[in-house]
Amino acid sequence: MSGQEELAERFEAQRGRLRAVAYRMLGSLGEAEDAVQETWLRLARTDAAEVENLPGWLRTVISRICLDMLRSRASRREDPEPVSDEVGADGGASGPEEEALLADSVGLALLVVLDRLSPAERVAFVLHDSFGVPFEQIAPVVGRSTVTTKKLASRARHKVRGTSAPPPAELDGHRRVVEAFLAAARGGDLSGLLAVLAPDVVRRADAAALPPGGAPELRGARAVAGQTVLLRGRARFAEVALVDGAVGAVVAPCGRLRLVLKVTVEDGRITSYEAIADPVRLRGLALAVLDTGITGR
């Protein structure tokens, strides 16, 4: 085996982890694959004999590549590549379906919130809180001191966690109601929806959130449940999240935010919810994650 073949073999052993790092940083499988390929090209141009810790070297390189990509995206004010609501319909092994599965494994709400961090915050948070990289190793990647890097990650963690308005016990109760609503919506379970909707529930929606001819306001559990069943496809991409401090949901195919549900829960039932899809309104919402796996280190 030649030296280049051995190097390629060692790189392939790290490919899965590199892609995982890049995907969390970029929120796009296509961009993550590009970052992995660029990392290989840089390794191939390097004297591997001078690399003492190959996994660490590769992680540093791909993190810098991702940071540059995030900064470029921010300067152009671009979002990641668009995703169809029918993602996964083609059944491809490495296309939209794979990305949908990858997004589910990371968490749709987390991907949405990560997109709201600055590039340096996102890189520091992902490396430290998702992969346990020490701040001393992250600091050179983001070009900051170790102390400043800790502050970046702490600020990102605060944004990801958000601040909830209800006390914990009430928050848990509201979460169970919203999760039951989403589960019933995914399954087209009319009786399950009626069980969590108050009889006089009100549903309001932006025009962009409605099918053609859809009513911007519906009243009554049966009307709201019936409309929800018709839109069950969207519920595949829904996940609970904190919305302006209260339990709601985001609808985000592959982590790309399309819709937010602001939900009001009283006495164990949903009394109203609003479907927000207008881009300007979406940007004004404070979104955070209920379960993050944050270590708090």
Secondary structure, DSSP 8 states (H G I E B T S, - for coil): --HHHHHHHHHHHHHHHHHHHHHHHHS-HHHHHHHHHHHHHHHHTS-GGG-S-HHHHHHHHHHHHHHHHHHHHHHHT--S----TTTTTT--SSSHHHHHHHHHHH-HHHHHHHTTS-HHHHHHHIIIIIT---HHHHHHHHTS-HHHHHHHHHHHHHHHH---SS-HHHHHHHHHHHHHHHHHHHHT-HHHHHHHEEEEEEEEE-GGGS-TT--SEEESHHHHHHHHHHTHHHHTTEEEEEETTEEEEEE-GGG---EEEEEEEETTEEEEEEEE--HHHHHTS-EE-S-------
